[in-house]
Amino acid sequence: MILLKKLQLEKVLRSAQKGDPRAREALIKSHKDFIAKISSGVCRRFLSWDNDDELSVALLAFNEAIDRFDQREGAAFHSFARRVIKNRLIDYFRKEAKHRHISLSPMEADDEEFSRYDVEYSCEQFHMSEKQEILAEVVANYIEVLRQYGVTLDDLVKVSPKHRDRKDTLTKVARRLSAEPELIKYLKKFKCLPLKELKSLTGVSRRTLENGRKYIIALVLILSEPGFYPLKSFIQLPGAGTGEKVSPQ
């Protein structure tokens, strides 16, 4: 982390506060690592300048700290900037959470000082809401793709295997299919299962494959489409390798 020495820092700070853009730019440039470190600590994860809005919020907060800092109050600039960055990030989390109808903290909204619990709770709830939004988008996309195959969520509820053996058989068929690029191309092109090839690969009867068509397709989409990987946590897959034969039914 490149930080200006105390006397130099005070001089550059005064220049920046008087409106010198070069002085402000020098402060920001020399403190980018400082800003990123504080922000990552608050968010409890690594932040990237190219991808994370939190760093944009923190950068604006650092600018604010430059303007508001008063040495006569006795605080060190870095301590003051750290507090401003932390508070602005929490304000950002709360604003986003309010927009998403999430309650962040039992503390009053006008509190100027925030406890460690408040910081952690705010971050946790904010990032949880982010994950929920991402998952909702994935599910919406999944439903739309399923529709292209003539499958609905109601269909999946109806055709989901009730017996463990049958479920394992269809799941292993889906795994076997997802490991065959040429068969996946066939599936995506014609929107139907390559029954002849699957029967040969797995030993499962054509009738079983036809009856389990919607269930197999639904699983294959999750297994073969990277965008649907988050849905894997909602399905239980047998530990069978892709090369093994499936028990015929």
C-alpha positions as a printed Julia matrix, in Angstrom:
249×3 Matrix{Float64}:
   0.0     0.0     0.0
   1.48    3.34   -1.06
   0.65    6.05    1.48
   1.92    9.6     1.63
   4.11   10.57    4.59
   2.38   12.6     7.3
   3.76   16.04    6.42
   3.34   15.44    2.71
  -0.17   14.1     3.33
  -1.17   17.24    5.24
   0.17   19.47    2.47
  -1.58   17.56   -0.31
  -4.8    17.43    1.72
  -4.84   21.2     2.13
  -4.24   21.67   -1.6
  -7.04   19.24   -2.47
  -9.45   20.98   -0.1
  -8.59   24.31   -1.75
  -9.63   22.91   -5.13
  -6.39   21.6    -6.64
  -7.51   18.66   -8.87
  -3.96   17.3    -9.17
  -3.63   17.12   -5.41
  -6.96   15.27   -5.14
  -5.94   12.88   -7.9
  -2.63   12.22   -6.13
  -4.48   11.44   -2.88
  -6.85    9.06   -4.58
  -4.13    7.31   -6.56
  -1.95    6.8    -3.5
  -4.89    5.5    -1.45
  -6.58    3.07   -3.85
  -5.16    0.07   -1.99
  -6.24    1.65    1.3
  -9.79    2.15   -0.02
  -9.94   -1.41   -1.38
  -8.63   -2.9     1.87
 -11.16   -1.06    4.03
 -14.02   -1.9     1.66
 -13.09   -5.58    1.38
 -12.88   -5.76    5.18
 -16.38   -4.32    5.54
 -17.79   -6.6     2.83
 -15.78   -9.63    4.03
 -14.77  -10.56    0.48
 -12.27   -9.55   -2.18
 -13.45   -6.6    -4.25
 -12.43   -5.76   -7.81
 -12.33   -2.2    -9.16
 -13.69   -3.46  -12.47
 -16.67   -5.39  -11.12
 -17.84   -4.24   -7.69
 -20.11   -1.24   -7.08
 -19.02   -1.18   -3.44
 -15.64    0.25   -4.47
 -17.33    3.06   -6.38
 -19.27    3.88   -3.22
 -16.06    3.74   -1.19
 -14.25    6.01   -3.66
 -16.99    8.63   -3.36
 -16.75    8.28    0.41
 -13.0     8.87    0.29
 -13.62   12.03   -1.75
 -16.11   13.08    0.89
 -13.52   12.42    3.6
 -11.06   14.71    1.8
 -13.6    17.53    1.78
 -14.84   17.05    5.34
 -11.59   16.31    7.17
 -10.65   18.91    9.76
  -7.32   18.4    11.45
  -8.38   20.66   14.31
 -10.81   18.0    15.49
  -7.87   15.81   16.46
  -8.58   12.7    14.38
  -6.01   11.26   11.97
  -7.07   11.47    8.32
  -6.83    7.72    7.75
  -9.01    6.98   10.78
 -11.51    9.59    9.62
 -11.53    8.27    6.03
 -11.94    4.7     7.29
 -15.02    5.69    9.29
 -16.56    7.61    6.38
 -16.0     4.71    3.96
 -17.49    2.21    6.41
 -20.54    4.38    7.09
 -21.21    5.09    3.43
 -21.0     1.4     2.57
 -23.49    0.59    5.3
 -25.75    3.37    4.02
 -25.47    1.77    0.58
 -26.34   -1.68    1.93
 -29.33   -0.28    3.79
 -30.58    1.64    0.77
 -30.33   -1.44   -1.43
 -31.96   -3.63    1.21
 -34.8    -1.13    1.67
 -35.35   -1.2    -2.08
 -35.58   -4.99   -1.81
 -37.84   -4.8     1.29
 -35.29   -6.33    3.66
 -34.9    -5.27    7.28
 -31.21   -4.87    8.03
 -30.82   -4.09   11.68
 -32.67   -3.56   14.94
 -30.68   -0.32   15.43
 -32.19    3.08   14.64
 -31.58    4.38   11.12
 -30.19    7.72   12.34
 -27.41    6.21   14.46
 -24.11    7.77   13.41
 -21.95    5.07   14.9
 -22.49    1.44   13.93
 -21.54   -1.59   15.97
 -19.53   -4.47   14.54
 -22.7    -6.53   14.64
 -24.49   -3.92   12.55
 -21.76   -3.98    9.9
 -21.7    -7.77    9.69
 -25.47   -8.12    9.76
 -25.91   -5.48    7.06
 -23.34   -7.12    4.79
 -24.75  -10.58    5.37
 -28.31   -9.54    4.57
 -27.26   -7.5     1.55
 -25.26  -10.31   -0.03
 -27.99  -12.83    0.82
 -30.48  -10.68   -1.07
 -28.05  -10.49   -4.0
 -27.84  -14.29   -4.11
 -31.62  -14.57   -3.96
 -31.99  -12.19   -6.89
 -29.41  -14.12   -8.92
 -31.11  -17.43   -8.14
 -34.52  -16.0    -9.08
 -33.1   -14.93  -12.43
 -31.55  -18.36  -13.01
 -34.86  -20.07  -12.24
 -36.73  -17.73  -14.59
 -34.28  -18.5   -17.41
 -34.52  -22.21  -16.66
 -38.32  -22.14  -16.88
 -38.1   -20.35  -20.22
 -35.65  -22.9   -21.66
 -37.77  -25.78  -20.36
 -40.73  -24.29  -22.2
 -38.81  -24.61  -25.47
 -38.73  -28.37  -24.84
 -42.44  -28.49  -24.07
 -41.81  -28.93  -20.33
 -43.31  -26.92  -17.45
 -42.62  -26.98  -13.72
 -46.05  -28.52  -13.2
 -45.01  -31.29  -15.58
 -41.9   -31.97  -13.51
 -43.93  -32.27  -10.33
 -46.22  -34.8   -12.03
 -43.5   -36.89  -13.73
 -40.92  -36.81  -10.95
 -40.17  -40.47  -10.09
 -41.76  -41.63   -6.87
 -39.51  -44.69   -6.43
 -35.83  -44.36   -5.58
 -34.64  -46.96   -8.1
 -36.46  -45.31  -10.99
 -35.22  -41.88   -9.97
 -31.63  -43.11   -9.81
 -31.98  -44.75  -13.22
 -33.28  -41.61  -14.92
 -30.72  -39.43  -13.16
 -27.87  -41.65  -14.32
 -29.25  -41.52  -17.87
 -29.2   -37.73  -17.64
 -25.6   -37.78  -16.45
 -24.59  -40.11  -19.24
 -26.29  -37.93  -21.83
 -24.74  -34.73  -20.46
 -21.28  -36.28  -20.96
 -21.86  -36.8   -24.7
 -21.34  -33.52  -26.64
 -22.79  -34.88  -29.89
 -25.94  -36.1   -28.19
 -26.3   -32.77  -26.4
 -26.14  -31.04  -29.79
 -28.89  -33.36  -31.04
 -31.02  -32.61  -27.98
 -30.66  -28.85  -28.36
 -31.24  -28.9   -32.1
 -34.3   -31.15  -32.22
 -35.59  -30.58  -28.66
 -36.01  -34.31  -28.13
 -34.02  -37.17  -26.67
 -31.77  -39.3   -28.92
 -33.59  -42.43  -27.77
 -31.76  -44.97  -29.93
 -28.32  -43.78  -28.84
 -29.35  -43.5   -25.18
 -30.74  -47.02  -25.18
 -27.46  -48.29  -26.58
 -25.33  -46.29  -24.13
 -27.29  -47.03  -20.96
 -29.15  -50.28  -21.56
 -32.37  -48.61  -20.38
 -35.48  -49.6   -22.32
 -36.95  -47.22  -24.86
 -40.25  -47.21  -22.99
 -38.55  -46.08  -19.75
 -36.68  -43.37  -21.63
 -39.85  -42.12  -23.29
 -41.8   -42.1   -20.03
 -38.97  -40.25  -18.27
 -38.32  -37.83  -21.14
 -39.3   -34.62  -19.35
 -37.46  -35.52  -16.18
 -34.29  -36.47  -18.08
 -34.35  -33.27  -20.14
 -34.83  -31.14  -17.03
 -31.77  -32.71  -15.37
 -29.61  -32.61  -18.51
 -30.17  -28.87  -18.86
 -28.91  -28.31  -15.33
 -25.92  -30.59  -15.84
 -24.88  -29.3   -19.26
 -25.63  -25.56  -19.07
 -23.13  -23.56  -16.94
 -25.76  -20.87  -16.39
 -27.95  -23.38  -14.55
 -25.22  -24.76  -12.25
 -26.67  -22.92   -9.2
 -29.68  -25.24   -9.46
 -27.5   -28.29   -8.78
 -27.93  -27.74   -5.06
 -31.64  -28.54   -5.48
 -31.11  -31.98   -7.02
 -29.52  -35.11   -5.61
 -27.25  -36.93   -8.03
 -26.07  -40.51   -7.59
 -22.32  -40.89   -7.39
 -22.12  -43.01  -10.51
 -19.4   -42.25  -13.04
 -20.44  -41.31  -16.55
 -18.99  -44.45  -18.06
 -20.94  -47.06  -16.11
 -23.95  -48.96  -17.36
 -27.33  -48.06  -15.95
 -29.6   -50.75  -14.6
 -32.16  -51.46  -17.36
 -35.84  -51.05  -16.53
